[in-house]
Amino acid sequence: MMDLIKILEGKPKRFSILLSTYLIGIIGLIDYYIPAEIDISIFYLIPIGIVTWMIGKNSGFLASFISSCTCFIVNQEPGRNFLHPLVPYWNTLVNFCFFLLFVYLLSQIKVQLITLKKLTQTDALTGLKNRIFFQNIANNEINRARRFQEPLTLAYLDIDDFKTVNDQFGHIVGDNLLCIVGNTAINNLRKFDVFARLGGDEFAILLPKTGYEAAQAVLQRLQTMLLASMRTEGWSVTFSIGAITFINPPNSVNEMLDKVDNVMYGAKRNGKNLLLHELSIG
């Protein structure tokens, strides 16, 4: 089932609509030729489920209506007697209500899955990507960079004297500071860059397909904008950034993080509020 979803997600939405319409027609045709005593209305849930999951709840309701009408039409055999003339209408109504309930429940499941996925990928305080998601993305970028022989830059950012803010103004102000850092970074990085909170006051920056000079410009601009945002709030904090541009990235994300972490602590040992950027060609 998951394989089918992945295939459909890679197709245009109209493909799911055409596929669902085709399946409803096929099921209706089969339903027409088999004996009336055999009820196959449950199979209409397949096209209904496809269009609900891939397009949305309203499209699922429409598919339910079309499926119910199809089921009603193909079962109108000449000369067939019912206990009451309204029986086929009742059966159609029951099917329609069942289809609608299925659409509602399936759409709710999708909403919950999307929410759960977001929670597992997002830092609860700042709304940034968390460590787990960052490591997954970094691993994908490592594989892509090695495959296409493209540079990859990774940076570690630490807030200097963050504990002083917490001690002087309280943790609520400290939390607000972290959120401002996240928002400032997102607004001043490129769309394909990744900025994540790894924990506490430490952040990671992933710059895909970015060589040394371009990465240096991006990180200098980011540090300048972060310092400006802190001055605006009246906070005397600075930022130590350690970065490495990898020409040939290592296979391990943790190995990359350890190397960049050491560079960042080098910036702290040299007086803080520094950007140390290295080039790794190994």
C-alpha positions as CSV (number, residue, x, y, z in Angstrom):
1,M,0.0,0.0,0.0
2,M,2.8,2.4,0.9
3,D,4.5,1.7,-2.4
4,L,1.3,2.6,-4.2
5,I,1.1,5.9,-2.3
6,K,4.7,6.7,-3.2
7,I,4.0,6.1,-6.8
8,L,0.8,8.2,-6.8
9,E,2.6,11.0,-4.9
10,G,5.0,11.2,-7.8
11,K,2.2,11.7,-10.3
12,P,0.1,14.8,-11.1
13,K,-3.2,14.9,-9.2
14,R,-5.1,14.4,-12.4
15,F,-3.6,11.0,-12.7
16,S,-5.2,10.0,-9.4
17,I,-8.5,11.4,-10.7
18,L,-8.3,9.4,-13.9
19,L,-7.2,6.3,-12.1
20,S,-10.1,6.5,-9.7
21,T,-12.6,7.1,-12.5
22,Y,-11.3,4.2,-14.4
23,L,-11.5,1.9,-11.4
24,I,-15.0,2.9,-10.6
25,G,-15.9,2.1,-14.2
26,I,-14.2,-1.3,-14.1
27,I,-15.9,-2.2,-10.8
28,G,-19.2,-1.1,-12.1
29,L,-18.8,-3.2,-15.2
30,I,-17.9,-6.2,-13.2
31,D,-20.8,-5.5,-10.9
32,Y,-23.1,-5.4,-13.9
33,Y,-22.2,-8.8,-15.2
34,I,-22.0,-10.8,-12.0
35,P,-25.1,-12.2,-10.3
36,A,-27.1,-9.6,-8.3
37,E,-26.8,-11.8,-5.2
38,I,-23.0,-11.1,-5.1
39,D,-22.4,-7.7,-3.5
40,I,-19.0,-6.2,-4.5
41,S,-19.8,-2.6,-3.4
42,I,-16.9,-2.7,-0.9
43,F,-14.4,-2.6,-3.8
44,Y,-15.5,0.9,-4.6
45,L,-13.6,1.9,-1.5
46,I,-10.4,1.4,-3.5
47,P,-10.9,4.3,-6.0
48,I,-12.6,6.3,-3.2
49,G,-9.6,5.8,-1.0
50,I,-7.1,6.8,-3.7
51,V,-8.8,10.1,-4.5
52,T,-9.4,10.9,-0.8
53,W,-5.8,10.3,0.2
54,M,-4.2,12.0,-2.9
55,I,-6.5,14.9,-3.4
56,G,-8.7,15.5,-0.4
57,K,-11.9,14.9,1.5
58,N,-14.2,16.8,-0.8
59,S,-13.0,14.8,-3.8
60,G,-13.5,11.7,-1.8
61,F,-17.1,12.7,-1.1
62,L,-17.7,13.3,-4.8
63,A,-16.2,9.9,-5.6
64,S,-18.5,8.3,-3.0
65,F,-21.5,9.9,-4.7
66,I,-20.4,8.7,-8.2
67,S,-19.7,5.2,-6.8
68,S,-23.1,5.0,-5.1
69,C,-24.9,6.1,-8.3
70,T,-22.9,3.6,-10.4
71,C,-23.7,0.8,-7.9
72,F,-27.4,1.7,-8.1
73,I,-27.6,1.9,-11.9
74,V,-25.8,-1.4,-12.6
75,N,-28.0,-3.3,-10.2
76,Q,-31.3,-2.2,-11.9
77,E,-31.9,-5.6,-13.6
78,P,-35.2,-5.8,-15.6
79,G,-37.8,-8.1,-13.9
80,R,-36.0,-8.2,-10.6
81,N,-38.4,-8.1,-7.7
82,F,-37.7,-6.5,-4.3
83,L,-39.7,-6.8,-1.1
84,H,-40.5,-3.1,-1.6
85,P,-39.9,-0.7,-4.4
86,L,-37.7,1.5,-2.2
87,V,-35.3,-1.3,-1.3
88,P,-32.7,-0.4,-4.0
89,Y,-32.8,3.3,-2.9
90,W,-32.3,2.2,0.7
91,N,-29.3,0.1,-0.3
92,T,-27.8,2.9,-2.3
93,L,-28.3,5.3,0.7
94,V,-26.6,2.8,3.0
95,N,-23.7,2.4,0.6
96,F,-23.4,6.2,0.2
97,C,-23.3,6.7,4.0
98,F,-20.7,4.0,4.4
99,F,-18.6,5.5,1.7
100,L,-18.9,9.0,3.4
101,L,-17.9,7.6,6.7
102,F,-14.9,5.9,5.1
103,V,-13.8,9.1,3.5
104,Y,-14.1,11.1,6.7
105,L,-12.1,8.5,8.7
106,L,-9.4,8.2,6.1
107,S,-9.0,12.0,5.8
108,Q,-8.7,12.2,9.6
109,I,-6.0,9.5,9.6
110,K,-4.1,11.5,7.0
111,V,-4.3,14.7,9.1
112,Q,-3.1,12.8,12.2
113,L,-0.2,11.3,10.3
114,I,0.9,14.6,8.8
115,T,0.7,16.2,12.3
116,L,2.7,13.3,13.8
117,K,5.3,13.5,11.1
118,K,5.6,17.2,11.7
119,L,6.0,16.7,15.4
120,T,8.8,14.2,15.0
121,Q,10.7,16.5,12.6
122,T,10.2,19.8,14.4
123,D,11.6,21.4,17.5
124,A,8.7,22.2,19.8
125,L,10.0,25.6,21.0
126,T,11.3,27.2,17.8
127,G,9.4,25.4,15.1
128,L,12.8,24.7,13.4
129,K,13.8,21.3,12.2
130,N,15.1,19.1,15.0
131,R,18.3,16.9,15.3
132,I,16.7,13.7,14.0
133,F,15.3,15.4,10.8
134,F,18.5,17.3,10.3
135,Q,20.6,14.1,10.4
136,N,18.3,12.5,7.9
137,I,18.5,15.5,5.5
138,A,22.3,15.7,6.0
139,N,22.7,12.0,5.2
140,N,20.7,12.5,2.0
141,E,22.8,15.5,1.0
142,I,26.0,13.6,1.7
143,N,25.0,10.9,-0.6
144,R,24.0,13.4,-3.3
145,A,27.1,15.4,-2.9
146,R,29.4,12.3,-3.2
147,R,27.4,11.0,-6.2
148,F,27.5,14.3,-8.2
149,Q,30.9,15.4,-6.8
150,E,29.5,18.7,-5.5
151,P,30.7,20.7,-2.4
152,L,28.7,20.6,0.8
153,T,29.0,23.1,3.6
154,L,28.1,22.4,7.2
155,A,28.1,25.0,10.0
156,Y,27.6,24.9,13.8
157,L,26.3,28.0,15.5
158,D,26.4,28.6,19.2
159,I,24.9,31.6,21.1
160,D,27.6,33.2,23.2
161,D,26.6,34.0,26.8
162,F,23.1,32.6,26.4
163,K,23.1,31.5,30.0
164,T,23.6,35.1,31.1
165,V,20.3,36.0,29.4
166,N,18.5,33.2,31.1
167,D,19.9,34.2,34.5
168,Q,19.3,37.9,34.1
169,F,15.9,38.0,32.3
170,G,14.4,34.5,32.9
171,H,13.8,31.5,30.7
172,I,10.8,33.0,29.0
173,V,13.1,35.7,27.5
174,G,15.6,33.0,26.7
175,D,13.0,31.0,24.8
176,N,12.0,34.1,23.0
177,L,15.6,34.8,22.0
178,L,15.9,31.3,20.6
179,C,12.8,31.8,18.5
180,I,14.1,35.1,17.2
181,V,17.4,33.4,16.2
182,G,15.4,30.8,14.3
183,N,13.2,33.3,12.5
184,T,16.1,35.5,11.6
185,A,18.1,32.6,10.2
186,I,15.2,31.3,8.1
187,N,14.5,34.8,6.7
188,N,18.2,35.3,5.7
189,L,19.1,31.9,4.4
190,R,18.4,30.5,0.9
191,K,15.3,28.4,0.4
192,F,17.3,25.2,-0.1
193,D,19.4,25.7,3.0
194,V,18.6,23.9,6.2
195,F,18.7,25.5,9.7
196,A,18.0,23.2,12.6
197,R,18.1,23.4,16.4
198,L,20.3,20.5,17.7
199,G,19.6,21.3,21.4
200,G,20.0,24.1,23.9
201,D,21.5,27.1,22.2
202,E,23.2,25.2,19.4
203,F,22.1,25.2,15.8
204,A,23.3,23.5,12.6
205,I,23.3,25.0,9.2
206,L,23.5,22.9,6.0
207,L,24.3,24.6,2.8
208,P,23.9,22.1,-0.1
209,K,25.8,22.5,-3.4
210,T,27.7,25.4,-1.8
211,G,31.5,26.0,-2.2
212,Y,33.8,27.9,0.2
213,E,33.3,31.4,-1.2
214,A,29.6,31.2,-1.5
215,A,29.2,29.6,2.0
216,Q,31.4,32.3,3.5
217,A,29.2,35.0,2.1
218,V,26.0,33.3,3.3
219,L,27.4,32.7,6.8
220,Q,28.8,36.3,7.2
221,R,25.5,37.8,6.2
222,L,23.7,35.5,8.6
223,Q,25.9,36.4,11.5
224,T,25.5,40.1,10.7
225,M,21.7,39.8,10.7
226,L,21.6,37.8,13.9
227,L,23.8,40.4,15.7
228,A,21.5,43.2,14.4
229,S,18.4,41.4,15.7
230,M,20.0,41.0,19.1
231,R,20.9,44.7,19.3
232,T,17.3,45.5,18.4
233,E,16.1,43.5,21.4
234,G,18.7,44.9,23.7
235,W,20.5,41.6,24.3
236,S,24.3,41.6,24.5
237,V,24.8,38.1,23.1
238,T,26.9,37.2,20.1
239,F,27.4,34.1,17.9
240,S,30.3,31.7,17.4
241,I,30.1,29.9,14.1
242,G,32.3,27.0,13.0
243,A,32.0,25.8,9.4
244,I,33.6,23.4,7.0
245,T,33.1,23.2,3.3
246,F,33.6,19.5,2.3
247,I,34.8,18.9,-1.2
248,N,34.5,15.2,-0.6
249,P,32.1,14.7,2.4
250,P,32.7,11.8,4.8
251,N,30.1,9.0,4.8
252,S,29.0,9.7,8.4
253,V,26.8,12.6,9.4
254,N,28.1,12.3,13.0
255,E,31.7,12.5,11.7
256,M,30.9,15.8,9.9
257,L,29.1,17.2,13.0
258,D,32.0,16.3,15.3
259,K,34.5,18.0,12.9
260,V,32.4,21.2,12.6
261,D,31.7,21.2,16.4
262,N,35.4,21.3,17.0
263,V,35.8,24.3,14.6
264,M,33.0,26.1,16.4
265,Y,34.6,25.6,19.8
266,G,37.8,26.9,18.3
267,A,35.9,30.1,17.6
268,K,34.8,30.3,21.2
269,R,38.4,29.7,22.5
270,N,39.6,32.5,20.3
271,G,37.3,35.1,21.8
272,K,33.8,34.3,20.7
273,N,31.7,36.2,18.2
274,L,33.8,34.7,15.4
275,L,33.2,32.8,12.2
276,L,35.8,30.2,11.6
277,H,35.5,28.5,8.2
278,E,37.7,25.7,6.9
279,L,38.0,23.9,3.6
280,S,38.2,20.1,3.7
281,I,39.4,18.4,0.5
282,G,39.9,14.9,2.0
